[in-house]
Amino acid sequence: MMTSLVLRLWAFKLSLLPRSWALALGALLGRLWFSVIRVRRRVVLDNLARCLPELSSAERKRIALECYRNLGRAAVEFLLAARQPGDELVELVRLEGIEHVEQARAAGHGAIVITGHFGNWDLLCAAAAAAGHPLHVVTKQLSASGFDRFWQEMREQKGVRLLPARGSLTELLDVLKQNEILALVVDQHDPSPSAVVVDFLGRPAAATAAPALLARRTGAPLLPVFAERLPDGTHRARIGEAIECSRTGDLKQDVRETTQRIQNTLEQAVRARPDHWLWLHRRWKAERGRHEIAGA
């Protein structure tokens, strides 16, 4: 409870600053995380070296620093969003390609939004919900209960409907059955036996099979969405065309092929803006072992 109160106090203090000053403070905080505190700095630089070997060491270090600076800005924006009305959030995040969502819902199967820890994904969700889109997000609980309470409460206050990461299959199917929008973050290591090993940035990675399975079962399209930070401090979220869902009749093959296409889409976004992705995550644990999707 104390942590949540402290965060709300910081949200109030930051709201008193001009937005540009607050974002500059966030960027400075990110630089401190990278240069002084060095939170997972070695993990980030190692991931970049393995995935982007064509870049010079200096360029990879620049990307790593900007990754931390963007995380600092995102943290500040999240605190600011706690006190911002919905119309301000909508103005901060420009949605491009919303017609793809409208077309999907016109077909009556709902939509499965695919994204990752890319740009300010939390602000994107809050802005989309504030714009009136019926958005349900599958989420995990943070180990720090105070941070988790503030994080979850803030998202719910902005209209984001939260679903637990485990044991919610019936609820996920209900969201799509009700012709609403289900958002899944697909860029972290999946330790479950049902994970699919795919190629991601040239390395084997265990990816969640959930989007492919849900799309195959319900007919809901898989729509990639990634938010990009713009120089003026606003964001542009591009909603792409539906990712093809394989339907050969072989469940394992269909899920594997579709999951690889999903990860390919994520990889394209990361290669285009590597400073926007969360390189701090230990994504490639599958290099130490292989997973196979569970049977039908």
Rosetta blueprint (number, residue, H / E / L):
1 M L
2 M H
3 T H
4 S H
5 L H
6 V H
7 L H
8 R H
9 L H
10 W H
11 A H
12 F H
13 K H
14 L H
15 S H
16 L L
17 L L
18 P L
19 R H
20 S H
21 W H
22 A H
23 L H
24 A H
25 L H
26 G H
27 A H
28 L H
29 L H
30 G H
31 R H
32 L H
33 W H
34 F H
35 S H
36 V H
37 I H
38 R L
39 V L
40 R L
41 R H
42 R H
43 V H
44 V H
45 L H
46 D H
47 N H
48 L H
49 A H
50 R H
51 C H
52 L L
53 P L
54 E L
55 L L
56 S L
57 S H
58 A H
59 E H
60 R H
61 K H
62 R H
63 I H
64 A H
65 L H
66 E H
67 C H
68 Y H
69 R H
70 N H
71 L H
72 G H
73 R H
74 A H
75 A H
76 V H
77 E H
78 F H
79 L H
80 L H
81 A H
82 A L
83 R L
84 Q L
85 P L
86 G H
87 D H
88 E H
89 L H
90 V H
91 E H
92 L H
93 V E
94 R E
95 L E
96 E E
97 G L
98 I H
99 E H
100 H H
101 V H
102 E H
103 Q H
104 A H
105 R H
106 A H
107 A L
108 G L
109 H L
110 G L
111 A E
112 I E
113 V E
114 I E
115 T E
116 G L
117 H L
118 F E
119 G L
120 N L
121 W H
122 D H
123 L H
124 L H
125 C H
126 A H
127 A H
128 A H
129 A H
130 A H
131 A L
132 G L
133 H L
134 P L
135 L E
136 H E
137 V E
138 V E
139 T E
140 K L
141 Q L
142 L L
143 S L
144 A L
145 S H
146 G H
147 F H
148 D H
149 R H
150 F H
151 W H
152 Q H
153 E H
154 M H
155 R H
156 E H
157 Q H
158 K L
159 G L
160 V L
161 R E
162 L E
163 L E
164 P E
165 A L
166 R L
167 G L
168 S L
169 L H
170 T H
171 E H
172 L H
173 L H
174 D H
175 V H
176 L H
177 K H
178 Q L
179 N L
180 E L
181 I E
182 L E
183 A E
184 L E
185 V E
186 V L
187 D L
188 Q L
189 H L
190 D L
191 P L
192 S L
193 P L
194 S L
195 A L
196 V E
197 V E
198 V E
199 D E
200 F E
201 L L
202 G L
203 R E
204 P E
205 A E
206 A E
207 A E
208 T L
209 A L
210 A H
211 P H
212 A H
213 L H
214 L H
215 A H
216 R H
217 R H
218 T H
219 G L
220 A L
221 P L
222 L E
223 L E
224 P E
225 V E
226 F E
227 A E
228 E E
229 R E
230 L L
231 P L
232 D L
233 G L
234 T L
235 H E
236 R E
237 A E
238 R E
239 I E
240 G L
241 E L
242 A L
243 I E
244 E L
245 C L
246 S L
247 R L
248 T L
249 G L
250 D L
251 L H
252 K H
253 Q H
254 D H
255 V H
256 R H
257 E H
258 T H
259 T H
260 Q H
261 R H
262 I H
263 Q H
264 N H
265 T H
266 L H
267 E H
268 Q H
269 A H
270 V H
271 R H
272 A H
273 R L
274 P H
275 D H
276 H H
277 W E
278 L L
279 W L
280 L L
281 H L
282 R L
283 R L
284 W L
285 K H
286 A H
287 E H
288 R H
289 G L
290 R L
291 H L
292 E L
293 I L
294 A L
295 G L
296 A L
